[in-house]
Every structure is written in structure tokens, then in C-alpha cells.
Amino acid sequence: MMLKFLEANICITRAEYSRLTNITDRRASSDLQEYLAEGIIRKRGGGRSVVYIKNQ
């Protein structure tokens, strides 16, 4: 679901991912960390302005 979103959009935030998948913010953060570790996405920015982009 997230990859389809990233095909249509440049980036996704944790809050957008949480709403898209209908999960808690805590679970969304955990999922995004797993995707980062697997190399599926990259993190850009820091603090409150972190966005995630598709790794190419």
C-alpha cells in the first residue's frame, strides 16, 4: 500500500502512513524503521520534518 502511495507521491510522513494503513502512530514508526533497515525506503530530513522516500 505504501509503495503505491510513493509511486503517486514524492514522499510520505509517519502520520500519512498511519492514516493510510489505519494503524497507530507507534506501530507506523516501527514499520517505517523496518522498511528503512530493509532498504525499501530512505529517510530525509530530521525531527518533526522527517519524510520517507522510495529507495531507488
Jmol script that loads the backbone (N, CA, C; Angstrom):
load data "model"
ATOM      1  N   MET A   1       0.820  -1.188   0.000  1.00  0.00           N
ATOM      2  CA  MET A   1       0.000   0.000   0.000  1.00  0.00           C
ATOM      3  C   MET A   1       0.869   1.259   0.000  1.00  0.00           C
ATOM      4  N   MET A   2       1.920   1.243   0.816  1.00  0.00           N
ATOM      5  CA  MET A   2       2.803   2.395   0.900  1.00  0.00           C
ATOM      6  C   MET A   2       3.540   2.612  -0.415  1.00  0.00           C
ATOM      7  N   LEU A   3       3.986   1.540  -1.056  1.00  0.00           N
ATOM      8  CA  LEU A   3       4.727   1.678  -2.307  1.00  0.00           C
ATOM      9  C   LEU A   3       3.846   2.268  -3.405  1.00  0.00           C
ATOM     10  N   LYS A   4       2.586   1.904  -3.442  1.00  0.00           N
ATOM     11  CA  LYS A   4       1.658   2.507  -4.409  1.00  0.00           C
ATOM     12  C   LYS A   4       1.522   4.000  -4.135  1.00  0.00           C
ATOM     13  N   PHE A   5       1.441   4.358  -2.858  1.00  0.00           N
ATOM     14  CA  PHE A   5       1.348   5.765  -2.476  1.00  0.00           C
ATOM     15  C   PHE A   5       2.599   6.513  -2.941  1.00  0.00           C
ATOM     16  N   LEU A   6       3.779   5.895  -2.742  1.00  0.00           N
ATOM     17  CA  LEU A   6       5.025   6.545  -3.124  1.00  0.00           C
ATOM     18  C   LEU A   6       5.215   6.614  -4.640  1.00  0.00           C
ATOM     19  N   GLU A   7       4.540   5.773  -5.382  1.00  0.00           N
ATOM     20  CA  GLU A   7       4.604   5.857  -6.846  1.00  0.00           C
ATOM     21  C   GLU A   7       3.849   7.097  -7.319  1.00  0.00           C
ATOM     22  N   ALA A   8       2.773   7.449  -6.605  1.00  0.00           N
ATOM     23  CA  ALA A   8       1.952   8.597  -6.982  1.00  0.00           C
ATOM     24  C   ALA A   8       2.424   9.897  -6.316  1.00  0.00           C
ATOM     25  N   ASN A   9       3.181   9.781  -5.227  1.00  0.00           N
ATOM     26  CA  ASN A   9       3.649  10.948  -4.465  1.00  0.00           C
ATOM     27  C   ASN A   9       5.160  10.848  -4.261  1.00  0.00           C
ATOM     28  N   ILE A  10       5.768  11.970  -3.997  1.00  0.00           N
ATOM     29  CA  ILE A  10       7.223  12.000  -3.819  1.00  0.00           C
ATOM     30  C   ILE A  10       7.638  11.378  -2.495  1.00  0.00           C
ATOM     31  N   CYS A  11       6.877  11.665  -1.441  1.00  0.00           N
ATOM     32  CA  CYS A  11       7.268  11.200  -0.109  1.00  0.00           C
ATOM     33  C   CYS A  11       6.042  10.915   0.736  1.00  0.00           C
ATOM     34  N   ILE A  12       6.299  10.331   1.908  1.00  0.00           N
ATOM     35  CA  ILE A  12       5.234  10.034   2.871  1.00  0.00           C
ATOM     36  C   ILE A  12       5.756  10.333   4.272  1.00  0.00           C
ATOM     37  N   THR A  13       4.884  10.831   5.118  1.00  0.00           N
ATOM     38  CA  THR A  13       5.247  11.071   6.516  1.00  0.00           C
ATOM     39  C   THR A  13       4.735   9.905   7.365  1.00  0.00           C
ATOM     40  N   ARG A  14       5.176   9.872   8.593  1.00  0.00           N
ATOM     41  CA  ARG A  14       4.697   8.836   9.502  1.00  0.00           C
ATOM     42  C   ARG A  14       3.196   8.956   9.705  1.00  0.00           C
ATOM     43  N   ALA A  15       2.707  10.173   9.852  1.00  0.00           N
ATOM     44  CA  ALA A  15       1.279  10.394  10.067  1.00  0.00           C
ATOM     45  C   ALA A  15       0.462   9.936   8.850  1.00  0.00           C
ATOM     46  N   GLU A  16       0.950  10.236   7.646  1.00  0.00           N
ATOM     47  CA  GLU A  16       0.249   9.791   6.434  1.00  0.00           C
ATOM     48  C   GLU A  16       0.230   8.272   6.359  1.00  0.00           C
ATOM     49  N   TYR A  17       1.363   7.647   6.673  1.00  0.00           N
ATOM     50  CA  TYR A  17       1.434   6.187   6.649  1.00  0.00           C
ATOM     51  C   TYR A  17       0.466   5.589   7.669  1.00  0.00           C
ATOM     52  N   SER A  18       0.384   6.195   8.831  1.00  0.00           N
ATOM     53  CA  SER A  18      -0.508   5.731   9.884  1.00  0.00           C
ATOM     54  C   SER A  18      -1.966   5.790   9.422  1.00  0.00           C
ATOM     55  N   ARG A  19      -2.356   6.903   8.812  1.00  0.00           N
ATOM     56  CA  ARG A  19      -3.728   7.043   8.311  1.00  0.00           C
ATOM     57  C   ARG A  19      -3.998   6.087   7.146  1.00  0.00           C
ATOM     58  N   LEU A  20      -3.044   5.969   6.250  1.00  0.00           N
ATOM     59  CA  LEU A  20      -3.191   5.118   5.066  1.00  0.00           C
ATOM     60  C   LEU A  20      -3.420   3.662   5.439  1.00  0.00           C
ATOM     61  N   THR A  21      -2.697   3.193   6.444  1.00  0.00           N
ATOM     62  CA  THR A  21      -2.772   1.791   6.837  1.00  0.00           C
ATOM     63  C   THR A  21      -3.703   1.546   8.024  1.00  0.00           C
ATOM     64  N   ASN A  22      -4.243   2.626   8.587  1.00  0.00           N
ATOM     65  CA  ASN A  22      -5.167   2.543   9.722  1.00  0.00           C
ATOM     66  C   ASN A  22      -4.535   1.839  10.928  1.00  0.00           C
ATOM     67  N   ILE A  23      -3.309   2.258  11.257  1.00  0.00           N
ATOM     68  CA  ILE A  23      -2.605   1.726  12.424  1.00  0.00           C
ATOM     69  C   ILE A  23      -2.195   2.879  13.341  1.00  0.00           C
ATOM     70  N   THR A  24      -1.748   2.543  14.546  1.00  0.00           N
ATOM     71  CA  THR A  24      -1.337   3.573  15.499  1.00  0.00           C
ATOM     72  C   THR A  24      -0.037   4.225  15.048  1.00  0.00           C
ATOM     73  N   ASP A  25       0.218   5.417  15.589  1.00  0.00           N
ATOM     74  CA  ASP A  25       1.460   6.127  15.274  1.00  0.00           C
ATOM     75  C   ASP A  25       2.686   5.320  15.705  1.00  0.00           C
ATOM     76  N   ARG A  26       2.574   4.672  16.847  1.00  0.00           N
ATOM     77  CA  ARG A  26       3.688   3.874  17.365  1.00  0.00           C
ATOM     78  C   ARG A  26       4.015   2.715  16.417  1.00  0.00           C
ATOM     79  N   ARG A  27       2.975   2.022  15.950  1.00  0.00           N
ATOM     80  CA  ARG A  27       3.165   0.907  15.017  1.00  0.00           C
ATOM     81  C   ARG A  27       3.690   1.420  13.671  1.00  0.00           C
ATOM     82  N   ALA A  28       3.216   2.586  13.239  1.00  0.00           N
ATOM     83  CA  ALA A  28       3.680   3.183  11.987  1.00  0.00           C
ATOM     84  C   ALA A  28       5.181   3.468  12.065  1.00  0.00           C
ATOM     85  N   SER A  29       5.635   4.008  13.184  1.00  0.00           N
ATOM     86  CA  SER A  29       7.061   4.285  13.367  1.00  0.00           C
ATOM     87  C   SER A  29       7.878   2.995  13.300  1.00  0.00           C
ATOM     88  N   SER A  30       7.370   1.962  13.941  1.00  0.00           N
ATOM     89  CA  SER A  30       8.051   0.667  13.939  1.00  0.00           C
ATOM     90  C   SER A  30       8.133   0.088  12.524  1.00  0.00           C
ATOM     91  N   ASP A  31       7.022   0.134  11.799  1.00  0.00           N
ATOM     92  CA  ASP A  31       7.007  -0.362  10.423  1.00  0.00           C
ATOM     93  C   ASP A  31       7.999   0.397   9.549  1.00  0.00           C
ATOM     94  N   LEU A  32       7.991   1.719   9.664  1.00  0.00           N
ATOM     95  CA  LEU A  32       8.884   2.538   8.843  1.00  0.00           C
ATOM     96  C   LEU A  32      10.347   2.242   9.159  1.00  0.00           C
ATOM     97  N   GLN A  33      10.659   1.985  10.425  1.00  0.00           N
ATOM     98  CA  GLN A  33      12.036   1.628  10.794  1.00  0.00           C
ATOM     99  C   GLN A  33      12.440   0.300  10.156  1.00  0.00           C
ATOM    100  N   GLU A  34      11.508  -0.636  10.093  1.00  0.00           N
ATOM    101  CA  GLU A  34      11.788  -1.925   9.442  1.00  0.00           C
ATOM    102  C   GLU A  34      12.038  -1.724   7.956  1.00  0.00           C
ATOM    103  N   TYR A  35      11.211  -0.893   7.303  1.00  0.00           N
ATOM    104  CA  TYR A  35      11.395  -0.622   5.873  1.00  0.00           C
ATOM    105  C   TYR A  35      12.730   0.066   5.613  1.00  0.00           C
ATOM    106  N   LEU A  36      13.146   0.932   6.527  1.00  0.00           N
ATOM    107  CA  LEU A  36      14.452   1.585   6.413  1.00  0.00           C
ATOM    108  C   LEU A  36      15.576   0.549   6.480  1.00  0.00           C
ATOM    109  N   ALA A  37      15.482  -0.339   7.457  1.00  0.00           N
ATOM    110  CA  ALA A  37      16.503  -1.369   7.650  1.00  0.00           C
ATOM    111  C   ALA A  37      16.593  -2.309   6.444  1.00  0.00           C
ATOM    112  N   GLU A  38      15.454  -2.566   5.802  1.00  0.00           N
ATOM    113  CA  GLU A  38      15.429  -3.449   4.640  1.00  0.00           C
ATOM    114  C   GLU A  38      15.851  -2.742   3.360  1.00  0.00           C
ATOM    115  N   GLY A  39      15.981  -1.408   3.429  1.00  0.00           N
ATOM    116  CA  GLY A  39      16.402  -0.644   2.263  1.00  0.00           C
ATOM    117  C   GLY A  39      15.278  -0.335   1.284  1.00  0.00           C
ATOM    118  N   ILE A  40      14.037  -0.489   1.707  1.00  0.00           N
ATOM    119  CA  ILE A  40      12.893  -0.215   0.834  1.00  0.00           C
ATOM    120  C   ILE A  40      12.670   1.289   0.683  1.00  0.00           C
ATOM    121  N   ILE A  41      12.897   2.025   1.776  1.00  0.00           N
ATOM    122  CA  ILE A  41      12.715   3.472   1.772  1.00  0.00           C
ATOM    123  C   ILE A  41      13.957   4.149   2.344  1.00  0.00           C
ATOM    124  N   ARG A  42      14.039   5.466   2.128  1.00  0.00           N
ATOM    125  CA  ARG A  42      15.099   6.280   2.711  1.00  0.00           C
ATOM    126  C   ARG A  42      14.458   7.390   3.535  1.00  0.00           C
ATOM    127  N   LYS A  43      15.187   7.845   4.515  1.00  0.00           N
ATOM    128  CA  LYS A  43      14.717   8.906   5.398  1.00  0.00           C
ATOM    129  C   LYS A  43      15.338  10.214   4.946  1.00  0.00           C
ATOM    130  N   ARG A  44      14.529  11.260   4.902  1.00  0.00           N
ATOM    131  CA  ARG A  44      15.046  12.571   4.536  1.00  0.00           C
ATOM    132  C   ARG A  44      14.529  13.587   5.546  1.00  0.00           C
ATOM    133  N   GLY A  45      15.411  14.448   6.009  1.00  0.00           N
ATOM    134  CA  GLY A  45      15.039  15.451   6.992  1.00  0.00           C
ATOM    135  C   GLY A  45      15.298  14.953   8.404  1.00  0.00           C
ATOM    136  N   GLY A  46      14.830  15.714   9.364  1.00  0.00           N
ATOM    137  CA  GLY A  46      15.038  15.332  10.749  1.00  0.00           C
ATOM    138  C   GLY A  46      13.963  15.917  11.649  1.00  0.00           C
ATOM    139  N   GLY A  47      13.845  15.340  12.815  1.00  0.00           N
ATOM    140  CA  GLY A  47      12.878  15.829  13.795  1.00  0.00           C
ATOM    141  C   GLY A  47      11.450  15.734  13.298  1.00  0.00           C
ATOM    142  N   ARG A  48      10.729  16.835  13.422  1.00  0.00           N
ATOM    143  CA  ARG A  48       9.322  16.850  13.025  1.00  0.00           C
ATOM    144  C   ARG A  48       9.122  16.919  11.515  1.00  0.00           C
ATOM    145  N   SER A  49      10.204  17.182  10.781  1.00  0.00           N
ATOM    146  CA  SER A  49      10.061  17.317   9.326  1.00  0.00           C
ATOM    147  C   SER A  49      10.622  16.128   8.561  1.00  0.00           C
ATOM    148  N   VAL A  50      10.638  14.951   9.191  1.00  0.00           N
ATOM    149  CA  VAL A  50      11.115  13.731   8.526  1.00  0.00           C
ATOM    150  C   VAL A  50      10.079  13.269   7.504  1.00  0.00           C
ATOM    151  N   VAL A  51      10.579  12.926   6.323  1.00  0.00           N
ATOM    152  CA  VAL A  51       9.734  12.302   5.305  1.00  0.00           C
ATOM    153  C   VAL A  51      10.475  11.070   4.814  1.00  0.00           C
ATOM    154  N   TYR A  52       9.742  10.155   4.233  1.00  0.00           N
ATOM    155  CA  TYR A  52      10.314   8.922   3.729  1.00  0.00           C
ATOM    156  C   TYR A  52      10.079   8.862   2.236  1.00  0.00           C
ATOM    157  N   ILE A  53      11.137   8.501   1.499  1.00  0.00           N
ATOM    158  CA  ILE A  53      11.034   8.414   0.055  1.00  0.00           C
ATOM    159  C   ILE A  53      11.439   7.012  -0.391  1.00  0.00           C
ATOM    160  N   LYS A  54      10.960   6.625  -1.542  1.00  0.00           N
ATOM    161  CA  LYS A  54      11.248   5.309  -2.083  1.00  0.00           C
ATOM    162  C   LYS A  54      12.727   5.211  -2.438  1.00  0.00           C
ATOM    163  N   ASN A  55      13.364   4.152  -1.992  1.00  0.00           N
ATOM    164  CA  ASN A  55      14.770   3.933  -2.291  1.00  0.00           C
ATOM    165  C   ASN A  55      14.887   3.413  -3.716  1.00  0.00           C
ATOM    166  N   GLN A  56      15.832   3.967  -4.464  1.00  0.00           N
ATOM    167  CA  GLN A  56      15.943   3.585  -5.866  1.00  0.00           C
ATOM    168  C   GLN A  56      17.093   2.670  -6.136  1.00  0.00           C
TER     169      GLN A  56
END
end "model"
wireframe off; spacefill off
backbone 0.3
color backbone group
